[in-house]
Amino acid sequence: MNEEINKIIKRMEENGSTFEAPNLLASSMSDIVSKASSFDSVMNQVISVIQEETKEFLDGKNSTENSYVSGLSTCIYLPTFDNSGNYKLIIIGGTSDWKHQLPINQYTKFDVASITKMFTLLLLFKLEEQGIISLDEKVSNLNPDIQGLEDFTINDLIRLHGELRTQGNVATAQSVGEAFQILKTVYLESNDRSKNLYTDFGSIVISNTLEHILSKRLGYQMTFDSIMHKYLLDPLHLENTEFNPVSNITGNGGGDFVHDPKARALGGAIGAAGLFTTSEDLTILSHNIFSVNYVNSSFFRKKDIERLGEITFPDTPQSNKGNMGIYVKHPLGLKKSFTPNELATGSFSHQGWTGSVAVFDPKQSIHQSFLVNAIYPKDSGLELRNDKAVGFGTAFEEYQRKITEMTIILYIAREYYKRYGHNLEIDKTIILK
C-alpha cells in the first residue's frame, strides 16, 4: 500500500505539485486508506471534516465580533475522462446578506468581481480562434473611441503592461454616459512593457473594444453582455452565470446591483467585473477547461488554457500574477497566491474583491471554488476594511489551506482506489443547517 501511494505522490510531484513533507503525507494516506473499507469511507471522513471546517469559517468572527462571511458555497470537483467516475462536493451555508437572513441555496448567484477577468480572457481566446479578433492588433485601430494607448495591443492589455490612467474617475460618474466619456480619456502614464501593474482599465477597454468590433461585424448593436453570452456562456451552458441578475443574488453587500463601483457606473457588464455565478457553473467551466488534455473536440484550445497558467513576470513584485491578473503558483504558496503549491505546474486561480476564489489545475483535473458573501454594506475603516471584516484575508487563507488538504486526500485516495475498479461517481450538494 505504501509503495502504491508513494507512486501517486511521486507522479504528482513530477507534475509540479509541492508538498512540505511528502513522506509524512504518504504515511498519513496509508493510515487513512488502511482504516477505510472503501473510497466511500474515506470520502465520508473527509466530508465530515470539510463540513466542520466550513461551519467554523461561517461562524467565525474577528476581535470586534464582526463575522467574516454571512454565507458561502464551497466546491471540490475532481472530474475524470476515462469513465472511472467524477467526484463533486458542494457545501453551502449561511445567508445571502447580513440583514434579511435569506438562506443561500445551490442556485444563489455570487458576485465574483474580478473573476470576471478570467471569463473575459477565455472569451478573447475564443474570438481569436474564430478569426474575429487579433490579439496583436493595436487598440487604436480597433476602437475609434480609445486613442490614448499609443501602440499598445490587446495582448499588452492582457499582460498588464504599462500604467493606464483616465482623466477623471469612472467610479464616481453620475451616469453611464458620463462614465463612458471618462473611459474614452484612458491614456498611458507609462508604456514600459518590462513591468506589469494590476489594473481594471485594460479589461474594461477590451470589453468596450469588443462591442465596437462585434457591432460592426454583425451590423447591429452588441453589448458586452450579449457578446459574453453568445460566444462563451451559452455554448458552455453556464445557465446561472450572468451580468445584472435580478433575483437570488449575494456577495455584493446586499444591494440590488453589482458591487464593483466602476462596473456599476458603466452599466454592470464590463470585462473587469460584474459577473455573478454559482459553484455548479464553475464545475461545468472547469470540466471544459480540463478536457483539453483528453478530448480532441474540446471547446477550448490547449494553448489557451496553458496561457491561463503562464507566469508573465517572474521577477517583479507581482510575480504571482499572470495574464489579466490571474494568480499562478508562488514559492510562498497561499501567502502570495490563491493557487496552492500542492497543485501542478500550470495551475491558476482568480480572486475577486468580494472575496470569492476559483482554482483550476488542468494537468491533474482538480477544481476548487470558494464563493462567499464577505461584503458589508458600509466600510468603517476600523472594524471593516476593504468592505470586509478586518481579518477576513487571514481567516480565508486558513480555510482554503484546510480545504486544500482535504482535496489532496480525496485526490490521492481516488487515484489509489481507481486502480482496483471502485465506482467513484459521487455528486453531493450539502446545505449546512
Secondary structure as a PSIPRED ss2 file (coil, helix, strand):
# PSIPRED VFORMAT (PSIPRED V4.0)

   1 M C   1.000  0.000  0.000
   2 N H   0.000  1.000  0.000
   3 E H   0.000  1.000  0.000
   4 E H   0.000  1.000  0.000
   5 I H   0.000  1.000  0.000
   6 N H   0.000  1.000  0.000
   7 K H   0.000  1.000  0.000
   8 I H   0.000  1.000  0.000
   9 I H   0.000  1.000  0.000
  10 K H   0.000  1.000  0.000
  11 R H   0.000  1.000  0.000
  12 M H   0.000  1.000  0.000
  13 E H   0.000  1.000  0.000
  14 E H   0.000  1.000  0.000
  15 N C   1.000  0.000  0.000
  16 G C   1.000  0.000  0.000
  17 S C   1.000  0.000  0.000
  18 T C   1.000  0.000  0.000
  19 F C   1.000  0.000  0.000
  20 E C   1.000  0.000  0.000
  21 A C   1.000  0.000  0.000
  22 P H   0.000  1.000  0.000
  23 N H   0.000  1.000  0.000
  24 L H   0.000  1.000  0.000
  25 L H   0.000  1.000  0.000
  26 A H   0.000  1.000  0.000
  27 S H   0.000  1.000  0.000
  28 S H   0.000  1.000  0.000
  29 M H   0.000  1.000  0.000
  30 S H   0.000  1.000  0.000
  31 D H   0.000  1.000  0.000
  32 I H   0.000  1.000  0.000
  33 V H   0.000  1.000  0.000
  34 S H   0.000  1.000  0.000
  35 K C   1.000  0.000  0.000
  36 A C   1.000  0.000  0.000
  37 S C   1.000  0.000  0.000
  38 S C   1.000  0.000  0.000
  39 F H   0.000  1.000  0.000
  40 D H   0.000  1.000  0.000
  41 S H   0.000  1.000  0.000
  42 V H   0.000  1.000  0.000
  43 M H   0.000  1.000  0.000
  44 N H   0.000  1.000  0.000
  45 Q H   0.000  1.000  0.000
  46 V H   0.000  1.000  0.000
  47 I H   0.000  1.000  0.000
  48 S H   0.000  1.000  0.000
  49 V H   0.000  1.000  0.000
  50 I H   0.000  1.000  0.000
  51 Q H   0.000  1.000  0.000
  52 E H   0.000  1.000  0.000
  53 E H   0.000  1.000  0.000
  54 T H   0.000  1.000  0.000
  55 K H   0.000  1.000  0.000
  56 E H   0.000  1.000  0.000
  57 F H   0.000  1.000  0.000
  58 L H   0.000  1.000  0.000
  59 D H   0.000  1.000  0.000
  60 G C   1.000  0.000  0.000
  61 K E   0.000  0.000  1.000
  62 N C   1.000  0.000  0.000
  63 S C   1.000  0.000  0.000
  64 T C   1.000  0.000  0.000
  65 E C   1.000  0.000  0.000
  66 N C   1.000  0.000  0.000
  67 S E   0.000  0.000  1.000
  68 Y C   1.000  0.000  0.000
  69 V C   1.000  0.000  0.000
  70 S C   1.000  0.000  0.000
  71 G E   0.000  0.000  1.000
  72 L E   0.000  0.000  1.000
  73 S E   0.000  0.000  1.000
  74 T E   0.000  0.000  1.000
  75 C E   0.000  0.000  1.000
  76 I E   0.000  0.000  1.000
  77 Y E   0.000  0.000  1.000
  78 L E   0.000  0.000  1.000
  79 P C   1.000  0.000  0.000
  80 T C   1.000  0.000  0.000
  81 F C   1.000  0.000  0.000
  82 D C   1.000  0.000  0.000
  83 N C   1.000  0.000  0.000
  84 S C   1.000  0.000  0.000
  85 G C   1.000  0.000  0.000
  86 N C   1.000  0.000  0.000
  87 Y E   0.000  0.000  1.000
  88 K E   0.000  0.000  1.000
  89 L E   0.000  0.000  1.000
  90 I E   0.000  0.000  1.000
  91 I E   0.000  0.000  1.000
  92 I E   0.000  0.000  1.000
  93 G E   0.000  0.000  1.000
  94 G E   0.000  0.000  1.000
  95 T E   0.000  0.000  1.000
  96 S C   1.000  0.000  0.000
  97 D C   1.000  0.000  0.000
  98 W C   1.000  0.000  0.000
  99 K C   1.000  0.000  0.000
 100 H C   1.000  0.000  0.000
 101 Q C   1.000  0.000  0.000
 102 L C   1.000  0.000  0.000
 103 P E   0.000  0.000  1.000
 104 I C   1.000  0.000  0.000
 105 N C   1.000  0.000  0.000
 106 Q C   1.000  0.000  0.000
 107 Y C   1.000  0.000  0.000
 108 T C   1.000  0.000  0.000
 109 K E   0.000  0.000  1.000
 110 F E   0.000  0.000  1.000
 111 D E   0.000  0.000  1.000
 112 V C   1.000  0.000  0.000
 113 A H   0.000  1.000  0.000
 114 S H   0.000  1.000  0.000
 115 I H   0.000  1.000  0.000
 116 T H   0.000  1.000  0.000
 117 K H   0.000  1.000  0.000
 118 M H   0.000  1.000  0.000
 119 F H   0.000  1.000  0.000
 120 T H   0.000  1.000  0.000
 121 L H   0.000  1.000  0.000
 122 L H   0.000  1.000  0.000
 123 L H   0.000  1.000  0.000
 124 L H   0.000  1.000  0.000
 125 F H   0.000  1.000  0.000
 126 K H   0.000  1.000  0.000
 127 L H   0.000  1.000  0.000
 128 E H   0.000  1.000  0.000
 129 E H   0.000  1.000  0.000
 130 Q C   1.000  0.000  0.000
 131 G C   1.000  0.000  0.000
 132 I C   1.000  0.000  0.000
 133 I C   1.000  0.000  0.000
 134 S C   1.000  0.000  0.000
 135 L C   1.000  0.000  0.000
 136 D C   1.000  0.000  0.000
 137 E C   1.000  0.000  0.000
 138 K E   0.000  0.000  1.000
 139 V H   0.000  1.000  0.000
 140 S H   0.000  1.000  0.000
 141 N H   0.000  1.000  0.000
 142 L H   0.000  1.000  0.000
 143 N C   1.000  0.000  0.000
 144 P C   1.000  0.000  0.000
 145 D C   1.000  0.000  0.000
 146 I C   1.000  0.000  0.000
 147 Q C   1.000  0.000  0.000
 148 G C   1.000  0.000  0.000
 149 L C   1.000  0.000  0.000
 150 E C   1.000  0.000  0.000
 151 D C   1.000  0.000  0.000
 152 F C   1.000  0.000  0.000
 153 T E   0.000  0.000  1.000
 154 I H   0.000  1.000  0.000
 155 N H   0.000  1.000  0.000
 156 D H   0.000  1.000  0.000
 157 L H   0.000  1.000  0.000
 158 I H   0.000  1.000  0.000
 159 R C   1.000  0.000  0.000
 160 L C   1.000  0.000  0.000
 161 H E   0.000  0.000  1.000
 162 G C   1.000  0.000  0.000
 163 E E   0.000  0.000  1.000
 164 L E   0.000  0.000  1.000
 165 R E   0.000  0.000  1.000
 166 T C   1.000  0.000  0.000
 167 Q C   1.000  0.000  0.000
 168 G C   1.000  0.000  0.000
 169 N C   1.000  0.000  0.000
 170 V H   0.000  1.000  0.000
 171 A H   0.000  1.000  0.000
 172 T H   0.000  1.000  0.000
 173 A C   1.000  0.000  0.000
 174 Q C   1.000  0.000  0.000
 175 S C   1.000  0.000  0.000
 176 V H   0.000  1.000  0.000
 177 G H   0.000  1.000  0.000
 178 E H   0.000  1.000  0.000
 179 A H   0.000  1.000  0.000
 180 F H   0.000  1.000  0.000
 181 Q H   0.000  1.000  0.000
 182 I H   0.000  1.000  0.000
 183 L H   0.000  1.000  0.000
 184 K C   1.000  0.000  0.000
 185 T C   1.000  0.000  0.000
 186 V C   1.000  0.000  0.000
 187 Y E   0.000  0.000  1.000
 188 L E   0.000  0.000  1.000
 189 E E   0.000  0.000  1.000
 190 S E   0.000  0.000  1.000
 191 N C   1.000  0.000  0.000
 192 D C   1.000  0.000  0.000
 193 R C   1.000  0.000  0.000
 194 S C   1.000  0.000  0.000
 195 K C   1.000  0.000  0.000
 196 N E   0.000  0.000  1.000
 197 L C   1.000  0.000  0.000
 198 Y C   1.000  0.000  0.000
 199 T C   1.000  0.000  0.000
 200 D C   1.000  0.000  0.000
 201 F H   0.000  1.000  0.000
 202 G H   0.000  1.000  0.000
 203 S H   0.000  1.000  0.000
 204 I H   0.000  1.000  0.000
 205 V H   0.000  1.000  0.000
 206 I H   0.000  1.000  0.000
 207 S H   0.000  1.000  0.000
 208 N H   0.000  1.000  0.000
 209 T H   0.000  1.000  0.000
 210 L H   0.000  1.000  0.000
 211 E H   0.000  1.000  0.000
 212 H H   0.000  1.000  0.000
 213 I H   0.000  1.000  0.000
 214 L H   0.000  1.000  0.000
 215 S H   0.000  1.000  0.000
 216 K H   0.000  1.000  0.000
 217 R H   0.000  1.000  0.000
 218 L H   0.000  1.000  0.000
 219 G C   1.000  0.000  0.000
 220 Y C   1.000  0.000  0.000
 221 Q C   1.000  0.000  0.000
 222 M C   1.000  0.000  0.000
 223 T C   1.000  0.000  0.000
 224 F H   0.000  1.000  0.000
 225 D H   0.000  1.000  0.000
 226 S H   0.000  1.000  0.000
 227 I H   0.000  1.000  0.000
 228 M H   0.000  1.000  0.000
 229 H H   0.000  1.000  0.000
 230 K H   0.000  1.000  0.000
 231 Y H   0.000  1.000  0.000
 232 L H   0.000  1.000  0.000
 233 L H   0.000  1.000  0.000
 234 D C   1.000  0.000  0.000
 235 P C   1.000  0.000  0.000
 236 L C   1.000  0.000  0.000
 237 H C   1.000  0.000  0.000
 238 L C   1.000  0.000  0.000
 239 E C   1.000  0.000  0.000
 240 N C   1.000  0.000  0.000
 241 T C   1.000  0.000  0.000
 242 E E   0.000  0.000  1.000
 243 F E   0.000  0.000  1.000
 244 N C   1.000  0.000  0.000
 245 P C   1.000  0.000  0.000
 246 V C   1.000  0.000  0.000
 247 S C   1.000  0.000  0.000
 248 N C   1.000  0.000  0.000
 249 I E   0.000  0.000  1.000
 250 T E   0.000  0.000  1.000
 251 G C   1.000  0.000  0.000
 252 N C   1.000  0.000  0.000
 253 G C   1.000  0.000  0.000
 254 G C   1.000  0.000  0.000
 255 G C   1.000  0.000  0.000
 256 D C   1.000  0.000  0.000
 257 F C   1.000  0.000  0.000
 258 V C   1.000  0.000  0.000
 259 H C   1.000  0.000  0.000
 260 D C   1.000  0.000  0.000
 261 P H   0.000  1.000  0.000
 262 K H   0.000  1.000  0.000
 263 A H   0.000  1.000  0.000
 264 R H   0.000  1.000  0.000
 265 A H   0.000  1.000  0.000
 266 L C   1.000  0.000  0.000
 267 G C   1.000  0.000  0.000
 268 G C   1.000  0.000  0.000
 269 A C   1.000  0.000  0.000
 270 I C   1.000  0.000  0.000
 271 G C   1.000  0.000  0.000
 272 A C   1.000  0.000  0.000
 273 A C   1.000  0.000  0.000
 274 G C   1.000  0.000  0.000
 275 L E   0.000  0.000  1.000
 276 F E   0.000  0.000  1.000
 277 T E   0.000  0.000  1.000
 278 T C   1.000  0.000  0.000
 279 S H   0.000  1.000  0.000
 280 E H   0.000  1.000  0.000
 281 D H   0.000  1.000  0.000
 282 L H   0.000  1.000  0.000
 283 T H   0.000  1.000  0.000
 284 I H   0.000  1.000  0.000
 285 L H   0.000  1.000  0.000
 286 S H   0.000  1.000  0.000
 287 H H   0.000  1.000  0.000
 288 N H   0.000  1.000  0.000
 289 I H   0.000  1.000  0.000
 290 F H   0.000  1.000  0.000
 291 S H   0.000  1.000  0.000
 292 V H   0.000  1.000  0.000
 293 N H   0.000  1.000  0.000
 294 Y C   1.000  0.000  0.000
 295 V C   1.000  0.000  0.000
 296 N C   1.000  0.000  0.000
 297 S C   1.000  0.000  0.000
 298 S C   1.000  0.000  0.000
 299 F C   1.000  0.000  0.000
 300 F C   1.000  0.000  0.000
 301 R C   1.000  0.000  0.000
 302 K H   0.000  1.000  0.000
 303 K H   0.000  1.000  0.000
 304 D H   0.000  1.000  0.000
 305 I H   0.000  1.000  0.000
 306 E H   0.000  1.000  0.000
 307 R H   0.000  1.000  0.000
 308 L H   0.000  1.000  0.000
 309 G C   1.000  0.000  0.000
 310 E C   1.000  0.000  0.000
 311 I C   1.000  0.000  0.000
 312 T C   1.000  0.000  0.000
 313 F C   1.000  0.000  0.000
 314 P C   1.000  0.000  0.000
 315 D C   1.000  0.000  0.000
 316 T C   1.000  0.000  0.000
 317 P C   1.000  0.000  0.000
 318 Q C   1.000  0.000  0.000
 319 S C   1.000  0.000  0.000
 320 N C   1.000  0.000  0.000
 321 K E   0.000  0.000  1.000
 322 G C   1.000  0.000  0.000
 323 N H   0.000  1.000  0.000
 324 M H   0.000  1.000  0.000
 325 G H   0.000  1.000  0.000
 326 I C   1.000  0.000  0.000
 327 Y E   0.000  0.000  1.000
 328 V E   0.000  0.000  1.000
 329 K C   1.000  0.000  0.000
 330 H C   1.000  0.000  0.000
 331 P C   1.000  0.000  0.000
 332 L C   1.000  0.000  0.000
 333 G H   0.000  1.000  0.000
 334 L H   0.000  1.000  0.000
 335 K H   0.000  1.000  0.000
 336 K C   1.000  0.000  0.000
 337 S C   1.000  0.000  0.000
 338 F C   1.000  0.000  0.000
 339 T C   1.000  0.000  0.000
 340 P C   1.000  0.000  0.000
 341 N C   1.000  0.000  0.000
 342 E C   1.000  0.000  0.000
 343 L C   1.000  0.000  0.000
 344 A C   1.000  0.000  0.000
 345 T C   1.000  0.000  0.000
 346 G C   1.000  0.000  0.000
 347 S C   1.000  0.000  0.000
 348 F E   0.000  0.000  1.000
 349 S E   0.000  0.000  1.000
 350 H E   0.000  0.000  1.000
 351 Q E   0.000  0.000  1.000
 352 G C   1.000  0.000  0.000
 353 W C   1.000  0.000  0.000
 354 T C   1.000  0.000  0.000
 355 G C   1.000  0.000  0.000
 356 S C   1.000  0.000  0.000
 357 V E   0.000  0.000  1.000
 358 A E   0.000  0.000  1.000
 359 V E   0.000  0.000  1.000
 360 F E   0.000  0.000  1.000
 361 D E   0.000  0.000  1.000
 362 P C   1.000  0.000  0.000
 363 K C   1.000  0.000  0.000
 364 Q C   1.000  0.000  0.000
 365 S C   1.000  0.000  0.000
 366 I E   0.000  0.000  1.000
 367 H E   0.000  0.000  1.000
 368 Q E   0.000  0.000  1.000
 369 S E   0.000  0.000  1.000
 370 F E   0.000  0.000  1.000
 371 L E   0.000  0.000  1.000
 372 V E   0.000  0.000  1.000
 373 N E   0.000  0.000  1.000
 374 A C   1.000  0.000  0.000
 375 I C   1.000  0.000  0.000
 376 Y C   1.000  0.000  0.000
 377 P C   1.000  0.000  0.000
 378 K C   1.000  0.000  0.000
 379 D C   1.000  0.000  0.000
 380 S C   1.000  0.000  0.000
 381 G C   1.000  0.000  0.000
 382 L C   1.000  0.000  0.000
 383 E C   1.000  0.000  0.000
 384 L E   0.000  0.000  1.000
 385 R E   0.000  0.000  1.000
 386 N C   1.000  0.000  0.000
 387 D C   1.000  0.000  0.000
 388 K E   0.000  0.000  1.000
 389 A E   0.000  0.000  1.000
 390 V C   1.000  0.000  0.000
 391 G C   1.000  0.000  0.000
 392 F H   0.000  1.000  0.000
 393 G H   0.000  1.000  0.000
 394 T H   0.000  1.000  0.000
 395 A H   0.000  1.000  0.000
 396 F H   0.000  1.000  0.000
 397 E H   0.000  1.000  0.000
 398 E H   0.000  1.000  0.000
 399 Y H   0.000  1.000  0.000
 400 Q H   0.000  1.000  0.000
 401 R H   0.000  1.000  0.000
 402 K H   0.000  1.000  0.000
 403 I H   0.000  1.000  0.000
 404 T H   0.000  1.000  0.000
 405 E H   0.000  1.000  0.000
 406 M H   0.000  1.000  0.000
 407 T H   0.000  1.000  0.000
 408 I H   0.000  1.000  0.000
 409 I H   0.000  1.000  0.000
 410 L H   0.000  1.000  0.000
 411 Y H   0.000  1.000  0.000
 412 I H   0.000  1.000  0.000
 413 A H   0.000  1.000  0.000
 414 R H   0.000  1.000  0.000
 415 E H   0.000  1.000  0.000
 416 Y H   0.000  1.000  0.000
 417 Y H   0.000  1.000  0.000
 418 K H   0.000  1.000  0.000
 419 R C   1.000  0.000  0.000
 420 Y C   1.000  0.000  0.000
 421 G C   1.000  0.000  0.000
 422 H C   1.000  0.000  0.000
 423 N C   1.000  0.000  0.000
 424 L C   1.000  0.000  0.000
 425 E C   1.000  0.000  0.000
 426 I E   0.000  0.000  1.000
 427 D E   0.000  0.000  1.000
 428 K E   0.000  0.000  1.000
 429 T E   0.000  0.000  1.000
 430 I E   0.000  0.000  1.000
 431 I E   0.000  0.000  1.000
 432 L C   1.000  0.000  0.000
 433 K C   1.000  0.000  0.000
